[in-house]
Amino acid sequence: MKIKCIAIDDEPLALQQVAGYIRGLPFLELVGECSGAFEALEILESQQVDLMFLDINMPDLNGLEFVKSLTKKPLLIFTTAYSEYALEGFKVDALDYLLKPFSFAEFSKAASKARTQFELLKNESEKLESNDDYLFIKSEYKLVRINLNDVLYIEGMKEYVRIHLSGQKAVMTLLSMKSLEEKLPNKNFMRVHRSYIVNLKKVTTVERFRIVFNDKVRIPVSENYKEEFQNFLDKNFMGN
């Protein structure tokens, strides 16, 4: 299965180069060439996109702000002439950061990293069976049923996630946060940090944008997720 890609860059020559590099790799399929974020958004809303090659410094909307605005994010590789954006790029879960001018060999290496992640996510989605009440996951060589109402929060730990349960031992499984997040019902579960997903039904105490569980665990709400979490609080708040 080919990885469906879009290239986004306001510089015509740079866009042409990335598009040509994509066409040069047999496991990639170019489905769109965009000169700006708003043009890219139209493609993202109309068809499946698995991977974005995205410039950061663009006139209509900064690439970082564009990524933060997306509710469902494809895999991401930044392409930019500005090295100072590297740290910010990885904060929005970019797989790689290509500094212009980059060679086809450098591009191919980054694309191969995306291919590995894409295949991992595809395999994980096939492992998961879920509905709004429960899901089955593989843990310690067996399938374990997790009742979603028992979940307090989910903690990302590099290649693994730890599912913390009310009154039960936490369950570890080899999954990514992204694949698990896509399977959970979004009316009850919210990503609040790159390393945490919380069960909104279990949120009882919030202290300065830290969610308190069991009077001792404090989960931070990171800057990228504060607006969505604040909307949840505002919707359910009663007071003066």
C-alpha positions as a Python dict, from the first residue, in 0.01 Angstrom:
ca = {
    (1, 'M'): (0, 0, 0),
    (2, 'K'): (136, 340, -101),
    (3, 'I'): (155, 633, 140),
    (4, 'K'): (-62, 920, 14),
    (5, 'C'): (134, 1247, 41),
    (6, 'I'): (90, 1618, -8),
    (7, 'A'): (368, 1873, -49),
    (8, 'I'): (313, 2224, 91),
    (9, 'D'): (552, 2511, 13),
    (10, 'D'): (499, 2870, -101),
    (11, 'E'): (824, 2866, -302),
    (12, 'P'): (750, 2717, -649),
    (13, 'L'): (1096, 2568, -702),
    (14, 'A'): (1103, 2411, -355),
    (15, 'L'): (753, 2270, -409),
    (16, 'Q'): (859, 2130, -746),
    (17, 'Q'): (1163, 1965, -590),
    (18, 'V'): (968, 1796, -309),
    (19, 'A'): (701, 1679, -553),
    (20, 'G'): (971, 1532, -776),
    (21, 'Y'): (1134, 1356, -483),
    (22, 'I'): (798, 1205, -383),
    (23, 'R'): (746, 1075, -736),
    (24, 'G'): (1094, 922, -719),
    (25, 'L'): (1005, 688, -431),
    (26, 'P'): (783, 391, -524),
    (27, 'F'): (617, 366, -181),
    (28, 'L'): (492, 726, -194),
    (29, 'E'): (195, 862, -391),
    (30, 'L'): (161, 1236, -451),
    (31, 'V'): (-203, 1343, -417),
    (32, 'G'): (-154, 1719, -393),
    (33, 'E'): (89, 2009, -443),
    (34, 'C'): (-5, 2316, -238),
    (35, 'S'): (138, 2668, -223),
    (36, 'G'): (-23, 2740, 114),
    (37, 'A'): (-195, 2599, 419),
    (38, 'F'): (-551, 2686, 316),
    (39, 'E'): (-511, 2506, -14),
    (40, 'A'): (-377, 2204, 174),
    (41, 'L'): (-672, 2212, 412),
    (42, 'E'): (-912, 2166, 119),
    (43, 'I'): (-728, 1849, 18),
    (44, 'L'): (-716, 1717, 375),
    (45, 'E'): (-1092, 1763, 405),
    (46, 'S'): (-1172, 1597, 73),
    (47, 'Q'): (-948, 1289, 63),
    (48, 'Q'): (-720, 1058, 257),
    (49, 'V'): (-374, 1200, 329),
    (50, 'D'): (-121, 989, 520),
    (51, 'L'): (186, 1215, 512),
    (52, 'M'): (257, 1588, 473),
    (53, 'F'): (584, 1747, 364),
    (54, 'L'): (532, 2095, 504),
    (55, 'D'): (727, 2421, 488),
    (56, 'I'): (712, 2628, 808),
    (57, 'N'): (765, 2988, 700),
    (58, 'M'): (466, 3060, 473),
    (59, 'P'): (280, 3389, 422),
    (60, 'D'): (-83, 3285, 467),
    (61, 'L'): (-45, 3064, 776),
    (62, 'N'): (269, 2951, 956),
    (63, 'G'): (325, 2578, 913),
    (64, 'L'): (344, 2518, 1287),
    (65, 'E'): (15, 2699, 1348),
    (66, 'F'): (-142, 2506, 1061),
    (67, 'V'): (-48, 2172, 1218),
    (68, 'K'): (-178, 2281, 1559),
    (69, 'S'): (-513, 2372, 1401),
    (70, 'L'): (-573, 2023, 1263),
    (71, 'T'): (-793, 1786, 1462),
    (72, 'K'): (-678, 1481, 1268),
    (73, 'K'): (-311, 1505, 1180),
    (74, 'P'): (-134, 1303, 909),
    (75, 'L'): (225, 1199, 960),
    (76, 'L'): (446, 1505, 925),
    (77, 'I'): (790, 1595, 792),
    (78, 'F'): (891, 1962, 797),
    (79, 'T'): (1095, 2117, 515),
    (80, 'T'): (1239, 2460, 592),
    (81, 'A'): (1538, 2689, 552),
    (82, 'Y'): (1530, 2794, 918),
    (83, 'S'): (1706, 2569, 1170),
    (84, 'E'): (1567, 2763, 1468),
    (85, 'Y'): (1226, 2601, 1412),
    (86, 'A'): (1357, 2248, 1475),
    (87, 'L'): (1258, 2225, 1843),
    (88, 'E'): (910, 2363, 1777),
    (89, 'G'): (872, 2118, 1492),
    (90, 'F'): (927, 1817, 1713),
    (91, 'K'): (685, 1956, 1972),
    (92, 'V'): (403, 1897, 1721),
    (93, 'D'): (517, 1536, 1668),
    (94, 'A'): (703, 1586, 1339),
    (95, 'L'): (881, 1267, 1229),
    (96, 'D'): (1171, 1456, 1079),
    (97, 'Y'): (1300, 1800, 992),
    (98, 'L'): (1466, 1856, 654),
    (99, 'L'): (1679, 2168, 636),
    (100, 'K'): (1690, 2328, 291),
    (101, 'P'): (1869, 2267, 67),
    (102, 'F'): (1842, 1891, 117),
    (103, 'S'): (1940, 1608, -115),
    (104, 'F'): (1730, 1322, -246),
    (105, 'A'): (1926, 1090, -16),
    (106, 'E'): (1826, 1299, 290),
    (107, 'F'): (1468, 1311, 168),
    (108, 'S'): (1463, 935, 111),
    (109, 'K'): (1593, 870, 463),
    (110, 'A'): (1317, 1086, 616),
    (111, 'A'): (1053, 923, 394),
    (112, 'S'): (1171, 577, 502),
    (113, 'K'): (1122, 682, 864),
    (114, 'A'): (765, 781, 774),
    (115, 'R'): (716, 447, 597),
    (116, 'T'): (819, 257, 912),
    (117, 'Q'): (577, 460, 1124),
    (118, 'F'): (297, 424, 869),
    (119, 'E'): (332, 45, 863),
    (120, 'L'): (343, 33, 1243),
    (121, 'L'): (22, 235, 1270),
    (122, 'K'): (-146, 23, 1005),
    (123, 'N'): (-57, -298, 1190),
    (124, 'E'): (-176, -150, 1519),
    (125, 'S'): (-512, -46, 1377),
    (126, 'E'): (-565, -403, 1258),
    (127, 'K'): (-490, -534, 1610),
    (128, 'L'): (-747, -315, 1780),
    (129, 'E'): (-1111, -410, 1805),
    (130, 'S'): (-1325, -153, 1978),
    (131, 'N'): (-1662, 13, 2023),
    (132, 'D'): (-1790, 281, 2258),
    (133, 'D'): (-1789, 44, 2558),
    (134, 'Y'): (-1469, -159, 2536),
    (135, 'L'): (-1164, -246, 2330),
    (136, 'F'): (-938, -547, 2297),
    (137, 'I'): (-562, -496, 2305),
    (138, 'K'): (-264, -728, 2297),
    (139, 'S'): (-69, -734, 2624),
    (140, 'E'): (186, -994, 2736),
    (141, 'Y'): (105, -1231, 2448),
    (142, 'K'): (-269, -1232, 2511),
    (143, 'L'): (-575, -1028, 2418),
    (144, 'V'): (-713, -822, 2704),
    (145, 'R'): (-1055, -662, 2711),
    (146, 'I'): (-1049, -307, 2848),
    (147, 'N'): (-1381, -161, 2961),
    (148, 'L'): (-1356, 204, 2865),
    (149, 'N'): (-1555, 317, 3168),
    (150, 'D'): (-1272, 179, 3386),
    (151, 'V'): (-1002, 385, 3213),
    (152, 'L'): (-872, 685, 3409),
    (153, 'Y'): (-600, 797, 3171),
    (154, 'I'): (-355, 665, 2914),
    (155, 'E'): (17, 735, 2934),
    (156, 'G'): (251, 726, 2634),
    (157, 'M'): (592, 568, 2695),
    (158, 'K'): (790, 574, 2368),
    (159, 'E'): (688, 253, 2183),
    (160, 'Y'): (442, 150, 2456),
    (161, 'V'): (133, 293, 2622),
    (162, 'R'): (20, 229, 2978),
    (163, 'I'): (-356, 224, 3037),
    (164, 'H'): (-435, 326, 3394),
    (165, 'L'): (-757, 176, 3528),
    (166, 'S'): (-979, 252, 3825),
    (167, 'G'): (-914, -2, 4103),
    (168, 'Q'): (-709, -229, 3876),
    (169, 'K'): (-351, -284, 3769),
    (170, 'A'): (-239, -72, 3472),
    (171, 'V'): (-212, -253, 3138),
    (172, 'M'): (90, -210, 2909),
    (173, 'T'): (69, -262, 2533),
    (174, 'L'): (286, -203, 2225),
    (175, 'L'): (85, 72, 2056),
    (176, 'S'): (126, 436, 1962),
    (177, 'M'): (-78, 711, 2122),
    (178, 'K'): (-200, 818, 1779),
    (179, 'S'): (-350, 481, 1684),
    (180, 'L'): (-516, 439, 2025),
    (181, 'E'): (-653, 793, 2020),
    (182, 'E'): (-820, 728, 1684),
    (183, 'K'): (-1001, 423, 1825),
    (184, 'L'): (-1133, 588, 2141),
    (185, 'P'): (-1474, 765, 2138),
    (186, 'N'): (-1386, 1136, 2131),
    (187, 'K'): (-1697, 1230, 2327),
    (188, 'N'): (-1536, 1073, 2637),
    (189, 'F'): (-1160, 1079, 2571),
    (190, 'M'): (-933, 1376, 2502),
    (191, 'R'): (-564, 1413, 2426),
    (192, 'V'): (-431, 1675, 2669),
    (193, 'H'): (-57, 1624, 2619),
    (194, 'R'): (163, 1439, 2372),
    (195, 'S'): (204, 1173, 2646),
    (196, 'Y'): (-149, 1167, 2797),
    (197, 'I'): (-509, 1093, 2700),
    (198, 'V'): (-771, 1131, 2974),
    (199, 'N'): (-1118, 991, 3026),
    (200, 'L'): (-1327, 1307, 3058),
    (201, 'K'): (-1590, 1120, 3260),
    (202, 'K'): (-1326, 1062, 3530),
    (203, 'V'): (-1203, 1421, 3553),
    (204, 'T'): (-1311, 1553, 3894),
    (205, 'T'): (-1036, 1799, 3993),
    (206, 'V'): (-833, 2048, 3787),
    (207, 'E'): (-561, 2264, 3943),
    (208, 'R'): (-397, 2525, 3719),
    (209, 'F'): (-436, 2313, 3406),
    (210, 'R'): (-327, 1998, 3584),
    (211, 'I'): (-578, 1714, 3605),
    (212, 'V'): (-568, 1537, 3941),
    (213, 'F'): (-636, 1164, 3971),
    (214, 'N'): (-644, 976, 4303),
    (215, 'D'): (-523, 1288, 4488),
    (216, 'K'): (-163, 1224, 4379),
    (217, 'V'): (-131, 1192, 4001),
    (218, 'R'): (-122, 1530, 3826),
    (219, 'I'): (-142, 1528, 3449),
    (220, 'P'): (-37, 1850, 3272),
    (221, 'V'): (-245, 2000, 2994),
    (222, 'S'): (10, 2119, 2737),
    (223, 'E'): (-18, 2443, 2542),
    (224, 'N'): (-126, 2267, 2221),
    (225, 'Y'): (-433, 2119, 2391),
    (226, 'K'): (-532, 2394, 2636),
    (227, 'E'): (-795, 2554, 2414),
    (228, 'E'): (-985, 2229, 2354),
    (229, 'F'): (-968, 2133, 2721),
    (230, 'Q'): (-1081, 2481, 2828),
    (231, 'N'): (-1381, 2445, 2595),
    (232, 'F'): (-1468, 2121, 2774),
    (233, 'L'): (-1445, 2297, 3112),
    (234, 'D'): (-1649, 2596, 2996),
    (235, 'K'): (-1920, 2372, 2855),
    (236, 'N'): (-1958, 2191, 3187),
    (237, 'F'): (-1890, 2477, 3429),
    (238, 'M'): (-2149, 2613, 3670),
    (239, 'G'): (-2063, 2901, 3899),
    (240, 'N'): (-2044, 3275, 3944),
}
